[in-house]
């Protein structure tokens, strides 16, 4: 039988494998069986191993195998061919290693585990060390495929015990694997740790208890290699996105390290900017103050403010990132309160930049940040802060207005709405958040020009612009209706009616009493 397999015409196999792999139709189990009847798996595997000198054969066979094992019937054959899969994982060819990793992954997706589990097969054939090798020295595609398998493997008790061994001296312990890697391999191991951390809170707890997060911290302290540091910062950004990350990251020295990076004027601005983004993302979570004490928050905010003082006349891009980070912090009630209540209030930098038209990028970032602090992203019931924070917000805006040519907050807001569309959109967001305050509502209602802009359905031409303008209009209308003192003011009756009509009209360029217009043209003559 082996001899018959070895003499199969490679040209015929190439054509058949290419046709099978790239057939755009749905691949049924019956179609897979029919193909394997003509070209049994040993034929394909033998062709891969012998590497017949036929251009494109390896690519075609790899694509063919990936599609075969992606069916339920094909996956059912994998246990019989595990020795070949093991050989494939250690092959010199990156394409063969890739399809071997994908084959193991298919065990979890399509294999019927009635008799033996996918994790059990991985353990029985000692596949995990080979997957680690693929992760470390495979190409990008191989590394990604092996990471996917390891994530699935960890979902089983056998996998959890093997990936996180009790014996810290095990060669496969991720700490030991990282220690003997090149810088690229080490970053890949760290990326794997982050992927495993994201699986669930329980797996994250195992990662933390295995002291693996300290590997990322150690890399972040070493800023000699900018590319590695930037890669690790990206991994921390991924961690910050994970819902259950705050609880565990709060127990590390991450905030102190990030504060140190931000204060380090000798490193590249891209590293400082990314550190600020991570802090903003972490502190924008509602539960953050359950795990992080206010002193830690003040430490990083102080570092950010320190950079702001240096950046206002220097690096515009880094200034924007810094202000955006403050805006993320200000998304929560606790964060906004801290920014407005510390001495001097950190939010002063945001307010000053929001109404300074000398730097478009700075102003745009600051307007969005101030909108967050004012509560636009928060629910209507959570926009108002405590008395001290509210007084600070009011004082900062009135103070800025008094120092400008506009003299009043209404003039500042109108000047924003009279600028280009992106600035105007940020202005709508800011007003939506601020108008919950009676003093701001009075300022807005005192300027008919503001009401005209926010109620005009033709002001904006983009979908998002129309929606944000309409949201702003709704917020002003609701604030006016919920204020008995103002609703009884006859002078405001016209404004209330105009707002109500605009709200009922909707956001999308609705015309009052619009009618179809006939199109008239002269007849074409030949």
C-alpha positions, -999 to +999 in steps of 0.1 A: +000+000+000+028+024+009+044+018-025+012+026-042+009+059-023+045+069-031+041+066-069+010+088-072+014+114-099+024+146-081+010+168-110-024+150-107-023+154-069-015+191-073-044+197-096-069+178-074-057+193-042-059+228-056-093+223-069-105+208-036-089+235-015-103+264-035-138+251-043-160+280-032-190+258-024-199+243+010-177+214+019-197+185+031-185+153+049-196+134+018-174+155-005-144+151+019-149+113+019-151+112-019-118+132-022-100+110+004-112+079-014-093+091-045-064+105-025-061+089+009-044+109+037-012+088+036-009+099-001-011+135+009+012+131+040+037+112+020+038+139-007+044+165+020+072+145+035+090+136+003+087+172-010+083+163-047+099+190-068+066+204-081+060+241-079+030+249-057+025+214-045+033+221-008+010+251-007-018+232-023-015+202+000-014+224+031-046+242+020-062+209+012-054+194+046-066+225+064-099+222+046-102+184+052-096+186+089-120+215+091-149+191+085-164+168+111-154+137+090-119+149+086-115+157+123-127+122+131-096+109+114-071+130+133-065+106+162-054+079+138-028+103+123-015+120+155+020+106+149+021+124+116+008+156+132+036+154+157+061+151+129+045+180+112+048+202+143+086+197+142+090+200+104+114+225+088+087+238+066+067+267+082+037+258+061+037+222+073+040+234+109+011+258+104-012+231+091-001+208+119-011+234+145-044+240+127-050+203+127-046+201+164-069+231+168-096+213+148-097+186+175-116+211+197-139+224+170-150+193+151-138+161+169-164+140+186-150+135+221-171+105+230-142+082+234-112+104+240-108+142+246-088+165+225-068+176+255-061+139+263-046+134+228-024+165+232-011+151+265-007+115+252+014+126+223+034+152+242+022+179+218+025+209+242+063+213+241+061+212+203+035+239+203+058+261+225+086+256+200+062+266+172+053+297+192+089+307+198+106+301+165+078+297+140+069+324+116+040+348+125+013+325+111+027+295+129+030+314+162-006+326+159-019+291+152+000+276+181-012+303+205-048+294+194-043+258+203-027+265+237-056+288+246-080+259+238-058+234+257-059+256+288-097+253+288-093+217+301-081+205+335-052+186+318-042+217+299-044+240+328-021+217+349+004+214+320+006+250+310+008+262+347+028+234+364+031+234+402+068+228+398+084+261+388+115+243+376+096+226+348+112+233+314+078+242+300+069+267+327+063+299+308+087+318+330+115+294+321+105+294+284+107+332+283+141+332+300+158+312+273+142+330+243+154+357+219+137+391+224+111+382+197+104+348+213+101+365+247+075+390+234+056+361+219+055+342+253+043+374+269+016+378+243+005+342+251+003+351+288-020+380+279-042+357+257-044+331+285-052+359+310-082+370+288-099+336+289-116+340+322-112+355+357-103+321+370-075+315+345-064+351+351-061+342+388-038+313+379-017+335+357-014+360+385-006+334+411+021+319+388+038+353+390+037+356+352+025+393+351+059+402+367+075+391+334+057+419+316+065+444+344+102+435+341+102+441+304+086+475+309+112+486+334+139+480+308+135+508+282+168+502+264+150+484+235+123+508+223+106+482+200+104+456+228+091+482+252+065+494+227+054+457+221+050+452+258+030+484+262+007+471+235+002+439+255-006+460+286-031+479+265-047+445+256-048+437+293-064+470+301-092+461+276-101+429+295-130+433+318-115+414+348-080+429+345-083+458+370-085+435+400-053+418+392-033+447+377-040+468+408-019+443+428+011+449+406+035+478+403+021+487+368+008+522+378+041+531+393+060+519+362+037+538+339+040+569+360+078+566+358+077+561+320+055+592+316+079+613+337+110+600+318+119+628+293+148+607+278+126+581+262+106+584+230+074+603+231+056+574+215+063+553+247+051+580+270+020+585+249+011+548+249+017+547+287-008+575+291-033+557+269-031+526+290-036+546+322-066+563+307-081+530+296-076+514+330-090+543+349-120+547+327-135+515+341-164+519+365-150+494+391-115+508+391-118+526+424-129+494+441-093+480+436-071+511+432-066+536+460-068+573+453-031+578+461-021+556+432-045+575+409-031+608+421+005+595+414-002+588+377-023+620+373+006+640+388+029+624+362+005+633+334+001+669+346+039+672+348+042+662+312+013+686+302+032+715+317+061+707+293+041+699+263+018+729+259+044+746+238+062+716+224+050+682+212+014+686+199+008+649+193+019+639+228-002+667+243-032+653+225-026+618+238-022+632+273-054+652+272-072+621+257-059+600+287-074+626+311-106+624+291-108+586+296-102+590+333-130+616+334-155+592+319-164+578+354-179+599+382-149+590+405-124+599+378-141+632+369-143+641+406-106+635+411-097+656+380-118+685+393-111+683+430-073+680+433-053+711+439-048+728+415-075+710+395-060+689+367-091+696+346-078+732+342-055+721+314-084+704+296-107+735+299-079+759+287-071+738+257-108+731+248-114+768+240-080+777+226-083+779+188-046+781+182-041+744+179-068+724+161-057+690+172-052+701+208-086+718+209-104+688+194-088+663+219-096+687+248-132+692+238-138+655+237-120+651+270-141+679+286-172+663+272-163+631+290-156+649+323-189+668+320-207+634+317-217+629+281-208+592+280-225+586+314-262+580+319-283+611+325-287+602+362-248+601+366-238+633+350-238+656+381-208+653+404-205+662+441-208+698+452-170+706+452-164+691+418-194+708+403-182+742+417-148+736+403-161+728+368-183+759+368-154+781+381-130+768+355-153+775+326-164+809+338-128+818+345-117+808+310-146+828+295-137+859+315-101+858+302-112+854+265-129+878+241-161+859+245-167+870+282-193+843+289-195+805+286-223+809+260-198+828+238-172+800+242-197+773+232-210+793+203-175+798+190-170+761+191-202+754+171-192+779+145-161+760+136-155+730+112-176+698+115-152+678+137-149+706+162-186+712+161-193+675+168-171+677+199-190+708+209-223+690+206-209+663+229-197+689+254-231+707+255-249+674+259-229+667+291-228+703+305-265+712+299-276+691+329-263+720+350-288+749+354-261+775+349-251+760+316-287+756+305-292+794+312-261+802+292-273+782+262-308+796+263-294+831+264-279+827+229-304+822+201-275+814+177-267+782+197-303+771+196-305+778+158-274+756+152-285+727+173-321+727+159-311+730+123-314+696+106-292+708+077-262+719+098-246+684+096-242+662+065-227+630+080-247+604+098-227+607+130-229+645+129-267+644+125-270+619+154-247+638+178-264+671+170-299+656+176-287+641+209-275+675+219-309+690+210-326+663+230-304+670+260-312+707+260-349+701+256-350+676+285-330+699+307-354+728+299-385+707+305-372+694+338-366+729+352-400+743+364-386+778+369-375+780+333-405+763+317-428+790+333-407+817+318-427+830+288-395+844+272-382+808+268-415+794+254-404+799+218-371+782+225-388+752+242-412+749+212-384+750+187-364+724+206-394+701+209-401+703+172-365+696+163-365+666+186-397+652+171-383+657+136-355+633+142-318+635+133-318+628+095-324+659+075-362+658+079-380+687+061-412+701+075-440+698+049-415+684+023-431+675-010-419+657-041-407+681-067-414+673-104-383+671-126-388+688-159-364+686-189-366+693-226-370+663-249-338+651-266-339+656-304-319+635-329 
